[in-house]
Amino acid sequence: MNNTKVMIFILFVIIAASMIGVWYFVNFKEFEIKYEDKTATIESLDKAIANAEQVEKDLERKNKELAEVKEEYEKLKKKVQTSVDIPNLLKETEQAALDTTVKFNEIKIENLVPYEGYSEIPIELQIVGTYHDLGKYLRKIEYMKLFNVNAGTLQLQPFIGREGSNKVEINMTLNVKSFVLNDTGGL
């Protein structure tokens, strides 16, 4: 009888171990596999979130750069004429000369020089006037934005003019450029 009880106990332990083994391989292993899948999914989502944050930072930086470029473009656009009416340009230049009492000796307008996005018209002005009148004239045409005076050259020479004139006059040769945006634009 003792043997029978020991055998029943051993049989019970074997059956219990078998049930635990079946449960382990059927239920726990499946749970473990699902847990690993979920953990891997969470890790990949964390990486995607980190990547999205980096993309947002890059997008913000690019938008800031774009805003700076647009601002610079608007500044440059204000400095450049979008069209030039040569007779009107000459009329305004002549009126500026009359307003400042300088006299033209000669105006030479060169051929249009095309570039990518814009063209420029080289113009040479030979003007006679007093030092102060020439300064007023330069300031006036720069303010009118007809020409880019800063991109030009300036030559001053004494003017030997009319006898008996009590004013010291200067002969100024001013090479300037007028810029015109092409229809396609520069940017």
C-alpha positions in Angstrom: 0.0 0.0 0.0 2.8 2.3 0.7 4.1 1.5 -2.8 0.7 2.4 -4.2 0.6 5.7 -2.4 4.1 6.6 -3.6 3.1 5.6 -7.1 -0.1 7.6 -7.0 1.9 10.5 -5.6 4.6 10.2 -8.4 1.8 9.9 -11.0 0.1 13.0 -9.6 3.4 14.9 -9.7 4.0 13.8 -13.3 0.4 14.8 -14.3 0.8 18.2 -12.5 4.2 18.7 -14.2 2.7 17.8 -17.5 -0.2 20.3 -17.0 2.3 23.0 -16.0 4.4 22.2 -19.1 1.4 22.3 -21.4 0.3 25.6 -19.8 3.8 27.0 -20.2 4.1 26.1 -23.9 0.5 27.0 -24.8 -0.3 30.1 -22.8 2.9 31.6 -21.3 5.0 31.3 -24.5 2.2 32.9 -26.5 2.0 35.7 -23.9 5.8 36.1 -24.0 5.8 36.4 -27.8 3.0 39.0 -27.7 4.9 40.9 -25.0 8.1 41.0 -27.1 6.0 42.2 -30.1 4.4 44.9 -28.1 7.7 46.0 -26.7 9.3 46.1 -30.2 6.2 48.2 -31.4 6.7 50.6 -28.5 10.4 51.0 -29.3 9.7 51.6 -33.0 7.0 54.2 -32.1 9.4 55.9 -29.7 12.0 56.2 -32.6 9.3 57.5 -34.9 8.3 60.1 -32.4 11.9 61.2 -31.9 12.3 61.3 -35.7 9.1 63.4 -36.0 10.4 65.8 -33.4 13.6 66.2 -35.4 11.6 66.7 -38.6 9.6 69.4 -36.9 12.8 71.1 -35.7 14.2 70.9 -39.2 11.0 72.3 -40.7 11.0 75.1 -38.2 14.6 75.9 -39.1 13.9 75.8 -42.8 10.8 78.0 -42.4 12.9 80.5 -40.5 15.6 80.5 -43.3 12.8 80.9 -45.9 11.4 83.9 -44.0 14.9 85.5 -43.9 15.4 84.9 -47.6 12.0 86.4 -48.4 12.8 89.4 -46.3 16.1 89.8 -48.1 14.3 89.4 -51.4 11.8 92.1 -50.5 14.7 94.4 -49.5 16.5 93.8 -52.8 13.2 94.1 -54.8 12.7 97.6 -53.3 16.1 98.6 -54.6 15.5 97.3 -58.1 13.0 98.7 -60.6 10.6 96.3 -62.3 10.4 98.3 -65.5 12.2 101.2 -67.0 10.6 103.9 -69.2 13.7 105.6 -70.7 12.0 108.8 -71.7 10.5 109.1 -68.2 13.8 108.2 -66.7 15.5 111.0 -68.6 12.6 113.4 -67.7 13.0 112.7 -64.0 16.8 113.0 -64.2 16.5 116.3 -66.0 14.0 117.6 -63.4 16.4 116.6 -60.6 19.1 118.6 -62.4 16.8 121.6 -62.7 15.9 121.3 -59.0 19.5 121.4 -58.0 20.7 123.8 -60.6 23.3 121.5 -62.2 23.8 121.4 -66.0 24.1 118.4 -68.2 27.0 118.2 -70.7 26.1 114.8 -71.9 24.0 111.6 -71.2 25.1 108.3 -72.7 22.8 105.3 -72.4 24.5 102.0 -73.2 22.9 98.8 -74.4 20.9 96.7 -72.0 23.0 94.0 -70.4 20.9 90.9 -69.5 21.7 88.7 -66.6 19.8 85.8 -65.0 16.7 87.3 -63.5 17.5 90.9 -64.2 19.0 93.3 -66.7 21.0 96.5 -66.2 21.3 99.6 -68.2 24.7 101.3 -67.9 24.3 105.1 -68.1 27.0 107.8 -68.1 26.1 111.3 -67.0 28.4 114.3 -67.4 27.2 117.1 -65.2 28.6 120.6 -64.3 27.8 122.4 -61.1 29.1 123.6 -57.8 30.3 121.1 -55.2 27.2 121.5 -53.1 24.8 121.4 -56.0 26.4 118.2 -57.3 26.0 116.7 -53.8 22.4 117.7 -53.7 21.9 116.2 -57.2 23.5 112.9 -56.2 21.4 112.7 -53.0 18.2 113.4 -55.0 18.7 110.8 -57.7 19.7 108.2 -55.1 16.5 109.0 -53.1 14.5 108.7 -56.3 15.9 105.2 -56.9 16.2 105.8 -60.6 19.8 104.5 -60.5 22.0 102.5 -58.3 24.5 105.3 -57.5 26.4 103.1 -55.1 27.2 100.6 -57.8 28.6 103.3 -60.1 31.8 105.4 -60.4 32.3 109.1 -59.9 35.0 111.3 -61.4 35.4 114.9 -60.5 37.5 117.5 -62.5 37.7 121.2 -62.3 35.5 122.9 -64.9 36.9 125.7 -66.8 33.9 127.5 -67.9 32.7 131.0 -68.4 35.0 133.9 -67.8 34.0 136.2 -65.0 32.0 133.5 -63.2 32.6 133.8 -59.5 31.5 130.3 -58.7 33.9 127.4 -58.7 32.3 124.7 -60.8 33.2 121.0 -61.1 32.7 118.7 -64.0 31.4 115.4 -62.7 31.3 112.2 -64.7 28.9 109.7 -63.1 28.6 106.1 -64.3 25.5 104.5 -62.9 23.3 101.5 -63.6 19.6 101.2 -63.7 18.3 97.7 -63.0 15.3 96.0 -64.5 13.8 92.7 -63.3 13.1 90.3 -66.1 9.6 88.9 -66.4 10.7 85.5 -65.0 12.2 87.1 -61.9 15.5 86.3 -60.3 14.4 83.9 -57.6 
